[in-house]
């Protein structure tokens, strides 16, 4: 995961094997003002990606936006569980 301004750019696999390593940095980014998480750079995701997004949204107080590769903001109605 890398940061571009207030956007967290998630890259590579986001799975139950990788999320534990991504979470500390992502939480730190949210606490320091990141307001968008962009999954455009992901190569593989599973349900852990949804759990990560929900945990980060909770940590942000509900203000974290999800974005796709076109920088379009998504809302939770776009998540298929």
N, C-alpha and C positions, 0 to 999 in steps of 0.2 A: 504494500500500500504506500502510495506517495501522496503528497499534499500539493495542491495548486491553489494558492490563496485560501479561500474558505471551503474548497472542495477536496474531499478525500477521493482519490482515484484508486479503486481496487483493481488489482491485476493478478492474473494467474488463477489457480484453483481456490475456491472458497467452499470448503467441505468440512465435515466434522473433524478431519485430521488437521486442517490448517487454521480454522477459526480460533482455537486457543492461543495460537501465536499471533494472530491479527488483533485480537480484542484489546490487549493493553495499549497498543499504539493508537488504535482507533478511539478508545475512550479518552486518551490524552488529547487527541486532536479535537474531539467534541468539546472537551473542557476548555480548550484554548480558542474556541470560536468557529470551528468547522461547522457549516450549516447544511452541507450537501454531501451525500455519498453516491459516487458514480460507479456502477458495476460494468461499464462498457468494456473494460480491459480484462474481464474474467474469461477464463478458458473452460472452466468446469465449476458448476455450482450444485449443491444439494440443499436439503432443508436447513442445514446449518447457516447458509447465507441469509435465509429469512430470519432465523433466530438472531444472527448478528445485526441485521438491520433493525429489528425490533428492540434489541438491547440498546443500540446506539440512539434510537429515537427516544426511548425511555430516559436515557442519560441526558439527552438534550432538552428534556422537559416537553417533548412533543413537537419540537420545531425543526427537526432534521428532515430534509427533503431527500427523496430518492430520485436519481436521474438516469437516463439511458444515454447511449452513445451520441445522440443528437443534442444533448444538454436540455432535453425536455424534462420538466419536472413531472414526476409520477406521484400518484397518491396510493394509499393502501388498497384501493379498489382494483388496482392493476396486479396485485399479488394473488396468485392462485395457490391455495394451500390444499 
